[in-house]
Amino acid sequence: MIKQKYSRDAFSTVLKMAIPSIIESFFVAFAGLVDSLMVSGLGSDAVAAVGLTTQPKFIGLAIFIAISVSLSALVARRVGEKRRDSANEIFLTAFGIVIILAIIISLAFVVFADDIIRMCGSEEETHNYAVSYLRIIMGGIIFNCIQITINAAQRGAGNTKITMRTNVVSNIINMIFNYLLIEGNFGFPRLGIHGAAIATVFGSFIASIMSILSVSNTKVFVSFPYIFKQHIKPTVDAFLGIVKVGYSVFFEQILLRIGFLATALMAADQGSDPMAAHQVGMNIMGLSFAFGDGLQAAAVALIGRSLGEKDPDKAKLYGRTCQFVGGCISVVLAIVYFIGARFLMELFFPKDPEIVDIGIIIIYLIIVSVLFQLRQVIYMGCLRGAGDTLFTAVVSAVCVTVIRTVVSYIACYNLGFGIHGIWIGVIADQCARFILAAIRFSGGKWVNIKI
């Protein structure tokens, strides 16, 4: 009877923490979908151009994603250990590193944007669009990096409602300015694809301001006023702690992006129309990832906290609970995608029936993928929350860089499936990650990792 009540409590705790994160992640993905929908009014070349910038952008963000994963896990563990000074020391160290790196990486991408996009396989119709879009996005990337870092610390501390508000507001602003600037509504200049990029940067700017304000409150676990009051400074030990957890995530992100870039090059090689359908498919898949990402954020915080409290059984229970919720959501999403496949594609390409037909098959392949995707994302989050980042890095690198790339190439070119072959590779990747992460989680050794 006690076990049953404890399970209900765990379910309630997971939902309480996960729902704000799911809403946040969903809104980010939804804003990306709306962004593509509004850009689609400029033609399939514009949609394809935006798609070309995705992987270079995330390669630039790799180090910041690694720092954020490390920061979330470390702060969550310090919450469980009730070591507030240490958590703030780690946060301040991470924040300083991020500011310096963001300036350097932003300048590099702005200067070399033309060469970067050419390496990504741009065509004459998409090249100039993509270069301009990448320069604007990466020119303002510091705002995105500030937001990512602060929100990572807040999630680790369990403050998922704060990060939800930040991202929801910023993405609403992004969508509003997309409407105003892409087509030039209500007297605003018609800036086309440049308007979409400016709207994204402005939304990130607002998010960074809101994020900074969220850690200006003395009541939150990670807080600038607390840092100043206690005279906390960045330390070498904090830096080494971030590196210990985050280095494998960084290499994971780089190898992931190499794998994603390889498949993006294959997609670009199919022509602008298939590439446009592929980009919309990626955005739709991003919606399903949002649910897994929200549950992953809850898993990182709850598992990290439980292990900090020296309660591995509770950590495992939270992991299983997140898995159950994720499995239910994946089935619902599969049904929704099956019913709404044509409707979704016709939203983007109402006058291009050939692109719609390509896209419908992509969505059907996404249905298979999503059944594995959500659950592998949650398993990976459970392991990262425990600090088992080396395992997750190796699995992700092998599955994306090798399995996805090889299967995509064979299906795309050797078997003649074209753009749909890339999505067969996606299914193979997601399935492999799910199996390997599930085995690792079930083994239980991850609860003994010290960070």
Backbone torsions as a table, in degrees:
resi	resn	phi	psi	omega
1	MET	NA	-40.7	179.1
2	ILE	-66.0	-40.3	-179.9
3	LYS	-61.7	-41.0	179.8
4	GLN	-63.9	-43.6	179.1
5	LYS	-63.9	-41.3	179.5
6	TYR	-62.1	-39.1	178.4
7	SER	-65.0	-41.0	177.3
8	ARG	-64.1	-40.0	177.6
9	ASP	-62.3	-41.5	178.9
10	ALA	-63.6	-43.0	178.6
11	PHE	-60.3	-44.4	179.2
12	SER	-63.7	-42.4	-179.9
13	THR	-64.8	-43.0	179.0
14	VAL	-61.0	-47.4	-179.5
15	LEU	-63.7	-40.7	-179.3
16	LYS	-60.0	-39.2	-179.4
17	MET	-86.0	-33.5	-174.0
18	ALA	-78.9	-37.1	-174.8
19	ILE	-57.2	-48.2	176.1
20	PRO	-59.7	-38.9	179.5
21	SER	-68.0	-37.9	177.4
22	ILE	-64.7	-45.9	178.3
23	ILE	-59.3	-44.2	179.3
24	GLU	-60.2	-53.1	-177.7
25	SER	-65.1	-39.2	178.6
26	PHE	-62.7	-41.9	-179.3
27	PHE	-64.5	-38.7	177.4
28	VAL	-62.2	-47.0	179.8
29	ALA	-67.0	-39.9	179.8
30	PHE	-64.4	-40.0	177.9
31	ALA	-62.5	-38.1	176.5
32	GLY	-64.3	-37.9	177.9
33	LEU	-66.6	-44.5	178.3
34	VAL	-64.3	-38.8	176.7
35	ASP	-56.0	-49.0	179.1
36	SER	-65.1	-37.4	179.3
37	LEU	-62.4	-44.1	-179.9
38	MET	-69.8	-38.8	178.1
39	VAL	-67.5	-29.7	-178.6
40	SER	-61.2	-22.0	175.4
41	GLY	-65.2	-18.3	178.2
42	LEU	-88.0	-6.4	179.5
43	GLY	113.7	163.5	-176.9
44	SER	-65.8	-27.3	178.1
45	ASP	-63.0	-39.5	179.7
46	ALA	-66.6	-41.5	178.1
47	VAL	-62.5	-44.5	179.3
48	ALA	-63.4	-37.4	179.9
49	ALA	-63.1	-44.0	177.4
50	VAL	-62.0	-40.1	178.6
51	GLY	-61.6	-34.8	179.7
52	LEU	-64.7	-26.8	-177.0
53	THR	-84.1	-12.6	-172.4
54	THR	-61.1	-53.0	-175.6
55	GLN	-69.4	-42.6	174.3
56	PRO	-57.5	-39.8	179.8
57	LYS	-61.4	-44.6	-177.8
58	PHE	-74.1	-25.2	171.5
59	ILE	-64.8	-41.8	176.2
60	GLY	-63.5	-31.2	-178.7
61	LEU	-87.4	-4.9	-172.6
62	ALA	-53.9	-46.7	-177.5
63	ILE	-65.3	-33.8	-178.7
64	PHE	-75.3	-35.0	174.9
65	ILE	-65.0	-40.8	178.4
66	ALA	-62.0	-44.6	179.0
67	ILE	-63.5	-40.4	-177.8
68	SER	-67.3	-39.9	177.3
69	VAL	-62.8	-45.9	178.6
70	SER	-61.5	-44.6	-178.3
71	LEU	-62.9	-44.5	179.1
72	SER	-60.2	-47.1	-178.5
73	ALA	-64.0	-42.7	-178.0
74	LEU	-69.3	-42.7	178.9
75	VAL	-65.0	-42.4	178.7
76	ALA	-59.7	-42.5	179.2
77	ARG	-65.0	-40.1	-180.0
78	ARG	-69.1	-30.3	174.8
79	VAL	-61.9	-47.5	178.6
80	GLY	-62.4	-34.6	179.7
81	GLU	-83.5	-6.5	-178.0
82	LYS	58.8	43.2	179.5
83	ARG	-113.4	78.7	-175.0
84	ARG	-66.5	-41.5	-179.9
85	ASP	-58.0	-44.4	-179.6
86	SER	-64.4	-41.3	179.0
87	ALA	-61.3	-43.9	-179.3
88	ASN	-70.4	-33.5	175.9
89	GLU	-63.4	-44.1	178.1
90	ILE	-64.4	-43.4	180.0
91	PHE	-61.6	-48.1	-177.9
92	LEU	-62.6	-40.4	178.0
93	THR	-62.9	-46.1	179.2
94	ALA	-62.3	-42.1	-177.8
95	PHE	-62.0	-43.9	179.3
96	GLY	-63.1	-43.3	178.5
97	ILE	-60.6	-43.8	-176.9
98	VAL	-62.3	-44.2	-179.1
99	ILE	-59.9	-46.9	-178.8
100	ILE	-63.6	-48.4	-178.1
101	LEU	-66.3	-36.0	-178.9
102	ALA	-62.3	-41.2	179.4
103	ILE	-63.9	-45.1	-178.7
104	ILE	-64.0	-48.7	-176.8
105	ILE	-67.8	-38.0	177.6
106	SER	-59.6	-48.1	179.7
107	LEU	-61.9	-41.8	-178.9
108	ALA	-62.1	-43.1	-178.6
109	PHE	-69.9	-37.6	178.8
110	VAL	-64.3	-43.3	-177.5
111	VAL	-69.5	-41.2	-172.6
112	PHE	-105.4	18.6	-176.7
113	ALA	-56.3	-42.7	-177.8
114	ASP	-60.4	-47.0	-179.7
115	ASP	-66.8	-38.7	-178.8
116	ILE	-62.6	-46.8	-178.6
117	ILE	-67.2	-36.0	177.5
118	ARG	-63.3	-39.0	177.8
119	MET	-65.2	-24.5	-178.2
120	CYS	-83.4	3.2	174.3
121	GLY	86.4	31.4	-179.7
122	SER	-66.7	150.7	174.2
123	GLU	-103.2	171.1	-177.3
124	GLU	-57.7	-36.9	-176.8
125	GLU	-71.5	-26.1	-173.3
126	THR	-108.3	-15.1	-168.9
127	HIS	-60.3	-55.2	-175.4
128	ASN	-64.3	-39.5	175.2
129	TYR	-55.7	-50.6	-174.4
130	ALA	-65.9	-40.2	179.6
131	VAL	-61.8	-47.8	-179.8
132	SER	-61.8	-44.4	-179.2
133	TYR	-62.2	-45.7	-178.6
134	LEU	-63.9	-40.8	-179.5
135	ARG	-61.8	-43.0	-179.1
136	ILE	-68.6	-47.1	-179.1
137	ILE	-59.5	-49.4	-176.4
138	MET	-76.3	-23.6	175.5
139	GLY	-64.2	-29.1	179.5
140	GLY	-108.8	20.8	-173.0
141	ILE	-68.2	-20.0	-179.6
142	ILE	-59.6	-34.8	179.0
143	PHE	-65.9	-41.1	177.8
144	ASN	-63.3	-40.2	-178.4
145	CYS	-67.1	-40.0	176.7
146	ILE	-60.8	-46.2	179.9
147	GLN	-61.9	-46.8	-179.2
148	ILE	-58.3	-44.3	-175.8
149	THR	-67.7	-49.5	-178.8
150	ILE	-65.2	-42.6	179.7
151	ASN	-64.4	-33.0	176.9
152	ALA	-62.8	-43.3	178.3
153	ALA	-65.0	-41.0	-179.8
154	GLN	-65.9	-40.3	177.6
155	ARG	-64.4	-41.9	178.4
156	GLY	-60.0	-33.8	178.1
157	ALA	-82.2	-3.2	178.6
158	GLY	89.2	8.2	-177.5
159	ASN	-90.9	62.1	-174.9
160	THR	-72.4	-23.9	177.8
161	LYS	-66.3	-35.4	179.4
162	ILE	-64.7	-47.0	-179.5
163	THR	-67.8	-32.4	176.9
164	MET	-61.6	-49.6	-179.1
165	ARG	-59.4	-42.3	-179.4
166	THR	-58.5	-50.4	-175.5
167	ASN	-74.6	-35.4	178.9
168	VAL	-64.3	-48.1	-179.5
169	VAL	-62.3	-46.8	-176.9
170	SER	-64.1	-36.0	-179.6
171	ASN	-77.0	-29.6	172.0
172	ILE	-63.7	-44.0	177.3
173	ILE	-61.6	-41.9	177.2
174	ASN	-57.4	-47.6	-178.5
175	MET	-66.2	-38.9	178.6
176	ILE	-61.7	-47.1	-178.3
177	PHE	-74.0	-24.8	168.9
178	ASN	-58.3	-48.6	-179.0
179	TYR	-61.6	-40.2	-176.3
180	LEU	-75.0	-38.1	-168.8
181	LEU	-99.0	-27.7	-178.0
182	ILE	-68.7	-49.8	-178.0
183	GLU	-102.2	-5.6	178.7
184	GLY	74.7	47.6	-179.7
185	ASN	-83.2	156.0	177.5
186	PHE	53.8	39.1	174.5
187	GLY	83.1	-2.7	177.5
188	PHE	-76.6	153.9	-179.7
189	PRO	-65.7	145.5	177.7
190	ARG	-85.2	102.6	-173.2
191	LEU	-106.0	-3.3	177.5
192	GLY	59.0	-133.5	-176.5
193	ILE	-64.9	-28.6	176.0
194	HIS	-64.8	-36.3	178.3
195	GLY	-63.6	-38.6	178.0
196	ALA	-63.2	-41.4	179.6
197	ALA	-67.1	-43.4	179.5
198	ILE	-62.5	-41.3	178.7
199	ALA	-61.5	-39.9	178.7
200	THR	-63.7	-45.1	-179.9
201	VAL	-65.1	-40.7	-179.8
202	PHE	-65.2	-39.8	176.1
203	GLY	-61.6	-40.2	177.6
204	SER	-66.1	-36.6	177.9
205	PHE	-61.6	-46.4	178.3
206	ILE	-62.5	-41.0	179.4
207	ALA	-62.3	-40.0	-179.6
208	SER	-65.9	-38.6	177.3
209	ILE	-63.6	-46.4	179.6
210	MET	-63.3	-37.6	179.5
211	SER	-65.0	-44.3	178.6
212	ILE	-61.8	-41.8	178.1
213	LEU	-63.0	-32.8	-177.7
214	SER	-67.5	-26.6	177.6
215	VAL	-102.2	16.1	174.2
216	SER	-97.0	4.7	179.9
217	ASN	-98.3	126.1	-177.6
218	THR	-66.8	-18.1	-175.0
219	LYS	-79.7	-22.2	-178.8
220	VAL	-78.5	155.1	-173.4
221	PHE	-63.6	-42.1	176.6
222	VAL	-104.2	118.4	-167.1
223	SER	-150.6	130.8	175.8
224	PHE	-63.2	-44.3	176.8
225	PRO	-58.0	-38.5	177.7
226	TYR	-64.9	-40.2	178.7
227	ILE	-60.8	-45.5	-179.8
228	PHE	-67.4	-41.3	-178.1
229	LYS	-64.0	-40.3	-177.2
230	GLN	-90.6	1.8	179.7
231	HIS	56.0	41.7	179.5
232	ILE	-77.3	138.6	-178.8
233	LYS	-129.5	158.4	173.8
234	PRO	-61.6	143.8	-178.8
235	THR	-132.3	158.4	177.0
236	VAL	-65.0	-38.6	179.6
237	ASP	-61.9	-42.1	178.0
238	ALA	-64.1	-42.7	178.1
239	PHE	-59.2	-46.2	-179.7
240	LEU	-65.3	-34.7	176.4
241	GLY	-64.4	-41.9	177.7
242	ILE	-63.7	-43.5	-179.7
243	VAL	-64.7	-41.7	-177.8
244	LYS	-58.0	-43.8	-179.7
245	VAL	-83.6	-35.0	-169.2
246	GLY	-91.6	-19.4	-173.6
247	TYR	-61.7	-40.7	-179.2
248	SER	-68.8	-33.0	177.4
249	VAL	-66.1	-38.5	178.8
250	PHE	-61.0	-50.2	179.8
251	PHE	-65.4	-33.9	174.8
252	GLU	-59.6	-47.7	-178.8
253	GLN	-62.8	-42.0	179.4
254	ILE	-62.7	-47.7	-179.8
255	LEU	-66.7	-36.8	175.1
256	LEU	-58.3	-47.8	-176.1
257	ARG	-68.7	-31.7	174.2
258	ILE	-63.3	-43.1	176.9
259	GLY	-64.1	-45.4	178.3
260	PHE	-63.6	-39.2	179.9
261	LEU	-65.1	-38.6	178.5
262	ALA	-60.6	-44.3	179.2
263	THR	-72.4	-31.2	176.5
264	ALA	-65.4	-37.4	176.4
265	LEU	-64.4	-39.8	176.2
266	MET	-62.5	-41.8	179.6
267	ALA	-64.7	-43.9	179.6
268	ALA	-62.8	-31.6	-179.0
269	ASP	-69.2	-16.9	-179.3
270	GLN	-80.7	-10.8	-178.6
271	GLY	108.7	167.0	-173.8
272	SER	-64.7	-41.1	-177.1
273	ASP	-66.4	-52.3	175.7
274	PRO	-61.1	-35.8	178.7
275	MET	-64.4	-38.4	178.4
276	ALA	-64.5	-44.5	177.8
277	ALA	-63.5	-38.9	178.4
278	HIS	-62.4	-43.0	-179.3
279	GLN	-63.5	-41.3	176.9
280	VAL	-64.7	-40.1	176.2
281	GLY	-59.1	-41.4	177.9
282	MET	-62.9	-38.8	177.9
283	ASN	-66.7	-39.7	178.0
284	ILE	-65.9	-41.4	176.6
285	MET	-63.0	-32.3	176.7
286	GLY	-62.3	-31.0	177.2
287	LEU	-64.5	-42.7	179.3
288	SER	-70.5	-35.9	176.4
289	PHE	-60.5	-32.2	-178.1
290	ALA	-57.5	-39.1	179.5
291	PHE	-67.3	-43.8	177.3
292	GLY	-64.5	-38.5	-179.6
293	ASP	-65.4	-38.8	177.8
294	GLY	-64.3	-43.6	177.8
295	LEU	-69.8	-32.2	176.1
296	GLN	-64.1	-41.9	178.8
297	ALA	-60.9	-41.2	177.6
298	ALA	-65.2	-41.5	-179.5
299	ALA	-63.2	-43.4	179.4
300	VAL	-58.9	-48.9	-177.0
301	ALA	-66.8	-46.8	-174.9
302	LEU	-72.3	-40.0	179.0
303	ILE	-70.4	-42.9	177.4
304	GLY	-59.7	-42.9	179.4
305	ARG	-65.4	-44.6	-178.5
306	SER	-62.9	-40.9	178.4
307	LEU	-69.5	-33.0	174.1
308	GLY	-64.8	-29.9	177.3
309	GLU	-85.8	4.5	-179.5
310	LYS	62.4	40.7	-179.2
311	ASP	-126.9	76.7	-177.3
312	PRO	-64.0	-30.7	179.1
313	ASP	-63.9	-40.2	177.5
314	LYS	-65.4	-39.2	178.4
315	ALA	-59.3	-44.7	179.0
316	LYS	-64.4	-39.5	179.8
317	LEU	-63.0	-43.9	177.7
318	TYR	-61.7	-39.4	178.4
319	GLY	-62.6	-45.4	179.2
320	ARG	-65.1	-37.7	-179.6
321	THR	-65.5	-44.3	176.9
322	CYS	-60.0	-38.6	178.7
323	GLN	-62.9	-43.7	-179.2
324	PHE	-61.3	-46.8	179.3
325	VAL	-62.0	-43.7	179.8
326	GLY	-62.4	-40.1	178.2
327	GLY	-62.0	-42.2	178.2
328	CYS	-63.5	-44.1	-179.1
329	ILE	-64.1	-39.4	-178.1
330	SER	-62.9	-37.4	178.3
331	VAL	-66.2	-43.7	178.7
332	VAL	-61.4	-45.1	179.7
333	LEU	-62.3	-40.5	179.3
334	ALA	-59.9	-41.7	179.1
335	ILE	-65.7	-44.7	-179.7
336	VAL	-61.7	-45.0	-179.8
337	TYR	-64.6	-37.5	-179.8
338	PHE	-64.9	-43.9	-178.7
339	ILE	-70.8	-38.6	-171.0
340	GLY	-102.5	15.0	-174.3
341	ALA	-57.1	-52.9	-178.0
342	ARG	-65.5	-42.4	-179.9
343	PHE	-57.8	-45.0	-178.3
344	LEU	-62.3	-45.5	-178.1
345	MET	-70.3	-35.4	179.1
346	GLU	-70.8	-20.6	173.0
347	LEU	-61.5	-39.1	-175.6
348	PHE	-87.3	-36.4	-173.5
349	PHE	-131.1	64.5	-176.3
350	PRO	-64.3	-22.5	-177.3
351	LYS	-110.4	12.2	-177.7
352	ASP	-128.5	77.2	-176.4
353	PRO	-60.5	-29.1	179.7
354	GLU	-67.6	-41.2	177.5
355	ILE	-66.5	-38.6	178.5
356	VAL	-59.5	-45.5	-179.6
357	ASP	-63.0	-40.1	176.2
358	ILE	-61.4	-45.0	-176.2
359	GLY	-67.4	-34.4	-179.8
360	ILE	-62.4	-43.5	178.1
361	ILE	-64.1	-37.6	176.7
362	ILE	-59.5	-43.8	-179.9
363	ILE	-64.5	-38.8	177.3
364	TYR	-61.7	-36.7	176.5
365	LEU	-71.0	-33.4	176.0
366	ILE	-62.6	-35.7	179.3
367	ILE	-56.7	-44.2	178.1
368	VAL	-66.2	-43.7	-177.4
369	SER	-62.5	-40.8	-172.8
370	VAL	-65.2	-26.6	179.0
371	LEU	-64.8	-27.4	175.8
372	PHE	-96.9	-33.1	-171.4
373	GLN	-58.9	-53.6	-176.2
374	LEU	-58.9	-43.9	-174.1
375	ARG	-72.5	-34.6	178.1
376	GLN	-71.3	-35.3	177.4
377	VAL	-61.9	-41.7	-179.9
378	ILE	-68.5	-44.2	176.9
379	TYR	-58.1	-44.5	179.3
380	MET	-62.5	-38.5	177.5
381	GLY	-63.6	-40.7	177.3
382	CYS	-59.4	-45.0	-178.1
383	LEU	-69.6	-39.1	177.8
384	ARG	-66.2	-37.4	178.4
385	GLY	-61.0	-27.6	177.9
386	ALA	-87.8	-6.3	-178.2
387	GLY	90.6	10.8	-178.6
388	ASP	-85.0	53.0	-171.5
389	THR	-78.1	-24.1	178.6
390	LEU	-66.5	-42.9	178.4
391	PHE	-62.7	-48.2	-178.4
392	THR	-62.4	-34.7	179.2
393	ALA	-65.8	-46.3	-178.6
394	VAL	-64.0	-45.7	-179.7
395	VAL	-62.0	-48.6	-179.1
396	SER	-62.0	-43.4	-178.7
397	ALA	-62.7	-46.3	-178.8
398	VAL	-65.7	-45.2	-174.8
399	CYS	-69.6	-42.0	-177.6
400	VAL	-83.4	-50.8	-174.1
401	THR	-70.4	-34.3	-177.0
402	VAL	-103.0	-63.4	-173.0
403	ILE	-62.5	-51.7	-178.5
404	ARG	-61.2	-45.6	-176.3
405	THR	-64.7	-46.8	-177.3
406	VAL	-66.9	-47.8	-179.9
407	VAL	-63.6	-41.2	178.3
408	SER	-60.2	-45.2	-178.4
409	TYR	-63.1	-47.1	-179.0
410	ILE	-62.3	-46.9	-178.3
411	ALA	-69.1	-36.4	-176.7
412	CYS	-72.4	-47.6	-172.9
413	TYR	-103.3	-53.4	-175.8
414	ASN	-67.8	-41.6	-178.7
415	LEU	-92.2	-9.1	173.5
416	GLY	77.3	23.1	179.6
417	PHE	-81.9	-7.6	178.5
418	GLY	62.1	-138.1	-176.6
419	ILE	-59.7	-30.7	-179.5
420	HIS	-70.1	-23.4	176.5
421	GLY	-63.6	-31.4	177.7
422	ILE	-63.6	-37.7	-179.1
423	TRP	-75.5	-25.1	170.7
424	ILE	-65.5	-38.6	174.7
425	GLY	-63.1	-37.5	177.6
426	VAL	-62.1	-43.8	179.1
427	ILE	-61.6	-44.4	179.6
428	ALA	-60.4	-42.6	179.1
429	ASP	-62.4	-50.9	-176.9
430	GLN	-63.7	-40.0	179.5
431	CYS	-64.2	-44.0	-179.7
432	ALA	-64.8	-43.2	179.2
433	ARG	-63.2	-40.3	179.6
434	PHE	-61.2	-48.1	-177.3
435	ILE	-62.8	-47.7	-176.8
436	LEU	-66.9	-41.7	179.9
437	ALA	-68.4	-37.5	178.9
438	ALA	-63.6	-41.4	178.3
439	ILE	-63.3	-43.9	-179.6
440	ARG	-63.5	-44.6	-179.7
441	PHE	-62.2	-45.1	-178.1
442	SER	-64.5	-29.6	179.3
443	GLY	-64.5	-32.4	173.2
444	GLY	81.0	-1.5	-177.9
445	LYS	-67.7	-22.4	-176.9
446	TRP	-62.2	-21.1	-178.2
447	VAL	-71.6	-13.0	-176.4
448	ASN	-96.1	1.4	-177.5
449	ILE	-74.7	134.1	179.1
450	LYS	-101.5	132.4	175.4
451	ILE	-134.1	NA	NA
